[in-house]
C-alpha cells in the first residue's frame, strides 16, 4: 500500500511540474540527436535548436556548421536566425564575434569561411563591418587569395550598407526572427576552390 501511495505522490508531483510549465532541459537530448548517424534525426534536432529560445543552442549550431557537411548550410541559416533574435548589450556581441572568428580563420576550409562571411551579412548587424572588411582581403593558409571568402565578405558589406551599392538580404529580415520554423531555407551555393 505504501508503494502505491509513493507512486501516486511521484506521479502527482510530475503532473504538477508539467502543469506549472516546468520542463526538462532539452539540450542533452538535442546534443545526442545532433550526433546521430541518421540525417533526418540530425535535421529535426537542428530545426529544434533553431527554434529553441536558449543561448546554449548557438554553440551547438556552430558545431554542426563546422563539422556536418550535409547540414552546414541549414546550420548557417539557423545561426542567422539566432543572430537576429538573441540581441545583447554585450560588446562584442558573442554571436557576431564567434562567426567573425570563423570567417577569418585561415585554418578552416574556404567554403566554411565564405559561408561565415555570408552569415555576418545576413544577420544584418553593422557590428560585423570590421570583421567583414578583414575577410574582404582574405587569404588561404597557403598565402594565396581566398576568392569565395572575399566575394561573400564584399556582398555582406553591401547588405550592411557599407558599400556604394546595396544588396538585398537572401533571407528577408522578418522571415526567421521570433518565428517557429519547420524548415530552414538553404542559401545560394557558395562555390569555393579548395
BELGI-V139126 format. One record per residue. N is the residue number from 1. RES is the residue in one small letter. SS is DSSP state (~ for helix, > for strand, _ for the rest). OMEGA is omega in radians with two decimals (999 if undefined). NEAR is the number of other C-alpha atoms within 10 Angstrom. Layout:
((N;RES;SS;OMEGA;NEAR) (N;RES;SS;OMEGA;NEAR))
//
This chain:
((1;x;_;3.13;6) (2;x;~;3.14;7) (3;x;~;-3.14;8) (4;x;~;3.11;9) (5;x;~;3.13;10) (6;x;~;3.11;11) (7;x;~;3.13;12) (8;x;~;3.13;12) (9;x;~;3.11;12) (10;x;~;3.12;12) (11;x;~;3.11;12) (12;x;~;3.12;12) (13;x;~;3.13;12) (14;x;~;3.12;14) (15;x;~;3.12;13) (16;x;~;3.06;12) (17;x;~;3.12;13) (18;x;~;-3.14;12) (19;x;~;-3.13;10) (20;x;_;3.10;9) (21;x;_;3.09;8) (22;x;_;3.12;11) (23;x;_;3.12;10) (24;x;_;3.13;9) (25;x;_;-3.09;8) (26;x;_;-3.01;12) (27;x;~;3.12;16) (28;x;~;3.12;10) (29;x;~;-3.13;11) (30;x;~;3.10;20) (31;x;~;3.11;17) (32;x;~;-3.11;12) (33;x;~;-3.12;19) (34;x;~;3.10;24) (35;x;_;-3.09;14) (36;x;_;3.03;14) (37;x;_;-3.07;9) (38;x;_;-3.11;10) (39;x;~;-3.14;14) (40;x;~;3.11;12) (41;x;~;3.12;15) (42;x;~;3.14;22) (43;x;~;3.12;20) (44;x;~;3.11;16) (45;x;~;3.12;22) (46;x;~;3.12;26) (47;x;~;3.11;19) (48;x;~;3.08;18) (49;x;~;3.13;26) (50;x;~;-3.12;29) (51;x;~;-3.06;20) (52;x;_;3.12;16) (53;x;_;-3.06;13) (54;x;_;-3.13;13) (55;x;_;3.10;12) (56;x;~;3.10;11) (57;x;~;-3.08;22) (58;x;~;3.11;22) (59;x;~;3.11;13) (60;x;~;3.10;19) (61;x;~;3.11;27) (62;x;~;3.09;20) (63;x;~;3.10;14) (64;x;~;3.14;22) (65;x;~;-3.09;23) (66;x;~;-2.94;18) (67;x;~;-3.06;12) (68;x;_;-3.09;15) (69;x;_;-3.11;12) (70;x;_;-3.08;13) (71;x;_;-3.07;18) (72;x;~;-3.08;21) (73;x;~;3.08;23) (74;x;~;3.10;23) (75;x;~;3.10;28) (76;x;~;3.13;28) (77;x;~;3.10;25) (78;x;~;3.10;30) (79;x;~;3.03;29) (80;x;~;3.11;27) (81;x;~;3.13;25) (82;x;~;3.14;26) (83;x;~;3.10;24) (84;x;~;-3.05;19) (85;x;~;-2.99;15) (86;x;_;3.12;16) (87;x;_;-3.12;12) (88;x;_;3.04;11) (89;x;_;-3.12;6) (90;x;_;3.11;7) (91;x;_;-0.04;9) (92;x;_;3.10;12) (93;x;_;-3.05;16) (94;x;~;3.12;15) (95;x;~;3.12;23) (96;x;~;-3.11;22) (97;x;~;-3.14;16) (98;x;~;3.13;15) (99;x;~;3.10;25) (100;x;~;3.10;23) (101;x;~;3.09;16) (102;x;~;-3.10;20) (103;x;~;-3.05;32) (104;x;_;3.13;24) (105;x;_;-3.08;18) (106;x;_;-3.12;17) (107;x;_;3.10;11) (108;x;_;3.09;14) (109;x;_;-3.11;18) (110;x;~;-3.14;27) (111;x;~;3.12;20) (112;x;~;-3.13;24) (113;x;~;3.14;31) (114;x;~;3.13;26) (115;x;~;3.09;27) (116;x;~;3.09;30) (117;x;~;3.09;32) (118;x;~;-3.14;31) (119;x;~;-3.13;28) (120;x;~;3.10;32) (121;x;~;-3.10;29) (122;x;~;3.10;27) (123;x;~;3.03;25) (124;x;_;-3.13;20) (125;x;_;-3.09;16) (126;x;~;3.04;16) (127;x;~;-3.13;15) (128;x;~;-3.04;23) (129;x;~;3.14;20) (130;x;~;3.13;12) (131;x;~;3.13;20) (132;x;~;3.06;28) (133;x;~;3.09;16) (134;x;~;-3.12;15) (135;x;~;-3.14;26) (136;x;_;3.05;25) (137;x;_;-3.02;16) (138;x;_;3.04;26) (139;x;>;3.04;19) (140;x;_;3.09;19) (141;x;_;3.14;14) (142;x;_;-3.12;9) (143;x;_;3.10;9) (144;x;_;3.12;9) (145;x;>;3.07;14) (146;x;_;-2.99;25) (147;x;~;-3.12;19) (148;x;~;3.12;23) (149;x;~;-3.14;31) (150;x;~;-3.13;24) (151;x;~;-3.12;19) (152;x;~;3.12;25) (153;x;~;3.12;31) (154;x;~;3.11;22) (155;x;~;3.11;25) (156;x;~;3.09;30) (157;x;~;3.08;30) (158;x;~;3.11;18) (159;x;~;-3.11;24) (160;x;_;3.09;23) (161;x;_;-3.10;16) (162;x;_;-3.09;15) (163;x;_;3.13;13) (164;x;_;3.13;8) (165;x;_;3.13;10) (166;x;_;3.11;14) (167;x;_;3.14;15) (168;x;_;3.04;14) (169;x;_;3.05;17) (170;x;_;3.08;14) (171;x;_;-3.06;16) (172;x;_;-2.99;10) (173;x;_;-3.09;15) (174;x;_;-2.96;10) (175;x;_;-3.10;10) (176;x;_;-2.99;21) (177;x;_;3.05;17) (178;x;_;-3.14;14) (179;x;_;3.02;12) (180;x;_;-3.13;12) (181;x;_;3.12;15) (182;x;_;3.04;11) (183;x;_;3.08;13) (184;x;_;3.11;18) (185;x;_;3.11;15) (186;x;_;-3.11;16) (187;x;_;-3.13;15) (188;x;_;-3.10;10) (189;x;_;3.04;9) (190;x;_;3.11;17) (191;x;_;-3.14;12) (192;x;_;3.03;15) (193;x;_;-3.10;10) (194;x;_;999;9))
//
